[in-house]
Amino acid sequence: GIGKLRFFDGLPDEATIQKVYDNLDRSRAMHAFLDMIPLASVEAMRAGFVEIGCDACHKVILFGDLVDSHSLFLTGNTDTVYVASILNLGEDGPTVIEVPGGAGPGTVNDAYFRFVCDMGKPGPDKGAGGKYLIIPPGYDGQVPDGFFVFHSPTFTNFIVNR
C-alpha cells in the first residue's frame, strides 16, 4: 500500500494528494520499464545479428549446433536446429519469406516480440510451403496475389524457423 490517506469533508489533504501522485508516477515508471523489456531484447538480438554479419533480410543465422544451457535463448528447444534473421521493413519495404514444404515450425514476431504470423506446419501453408509477404506499417502500395500476407505493426521483425 501507499500508506494512510486522509480526507476532510470528502477532499484529500495535501499529503494524500502527494502520496497518490507519487504512487501514480512509480506505477507508470514500472509499466514503462516492463513494457519495454521485449523491445530491448529484440534490439539486442538485432545488434548482435548485425555484429556477426547478419545485417540484411537476405542473410540468416543458421545455428551450427543444438541450443543448450549456454544459449541465451530463454525458450529454445534442445532438439532442433534454428535459423533466424531480422527484417528491416523500414529500409526494405514489404519483404518476402519463402518457406519450403516440410519445413519445421517458424514464426515472425514484431519489435516487441508480439506475434505477427506462424510459418510452416502451424502456419497457413500447413507445412506445404509458401511465400509469406510481411508488410510494414503505413504501407499503402499494391499487394500481389499468391502470398500469405501479414501486416506488421513495427518495422523491425524477428524471424525464427526450425
Beta strands, then each sheet from edge to edge (+ up, - down):
strand 1: 7-8
strand 2: 11-12
strand 3: 61-62
strand 4: 83-88
strand 5: 95-99
strand 6: 106-110
strand 7: 115-119
strand 8: 130-135
strand 9: 148-151
strand 10: 156-161
sheet 1: 1+ 2-
sheet 2: 3+ 4- 10+ 6- 7+
sheet 3: 5+ 8- 9-
end
